[in-house]
Amino acid sequence: TGLSGLGRNVFTPEVMQKLGACLARAEGMSNLDEIAGKRVMMARQMYIETQEALEGLEGK
């Protein structure tokens, strides 16, 4: 997954919630800028992958 057990301590539910809110705001702001939009899409993908990795750690 790329995340160790340390990931749970760093990416707490509160941190992930704040990251998600920031990404949502960035997505709204980047609609007029193609390059910014692509960067935000990459950040969203990393956010999704981090969420999935954290869910995988919960099962261990």
C-alpha positions in Angstrom: 0.0 0.0 0.0 2.9 2.4 0.6 1.7 3.3 4.0 3.0 1.8 7.2 1.2 1.7 10.6 2.6 5.2 11.0 0.1 6.4 8.4 -2.8 6.0 10.9 -1.0 8.4 13.3 -0.3 11.0 10.5 -3.5 10.7 8.4 -6.1 10.8 11.2 -9.7 11.1 10.2 -9.6 14.8 11.1 -6.6 15.4 8.8 -8.2 13.5 6.0 -11.4 15.5 6.4 -9.5 18.8 6.2 -7.6 17.6 3.2 -10.8 16.6 1.5 -12.4 20.0 2.2 -9.3 21.8 0.8 -9.3 19.6 -2.3 -13.0 20.4 -2.9 -12.3 24.1 -2.6 -9.3 23.8 -4.9 -11.4 21.9 -7.4 -13.9 24.7 -7.5 -11.2 27.4 -7.9 -9.3 25.5 -10.6 -12.1 25.3 -13.1 -10.8 28.2 -15.2 -7.1 27.1 -15.2 -6.3 23.9 -17.1 -2.8 23.4 -15.5 -4.1 24.0 -12.0 -7.0 21.7 -12.7 -4.6 18.9 -13.7 -2.6 19.4 -10.5 -5.7 19.3 -8.4 -6.8 16.1 -10.2 -3.4 14.6 -9.3 -3.8 15.6 -5.7 -7.3 14.2 -5.6 -6.0 10.9 -6.9 -3.3 10.8 -4.2 -6.0 11.6 -1.6 -8.1 8.7 -2.8 -5.1 6.3 -2.8 -4.2 7.4 0.7 -7.8 6.7 1.9 -7.7 3.3 0.3 -4.3 2.5 1.9 -5.6 3.6 5.3 -8.6 1.3 4.9 -6.3 -1.5 4.1 -4.3 -0.9 7.3 -7.5 -1.1 9.3 -8.0 -4.6 8.2 -4.6 -5.6 9.6 
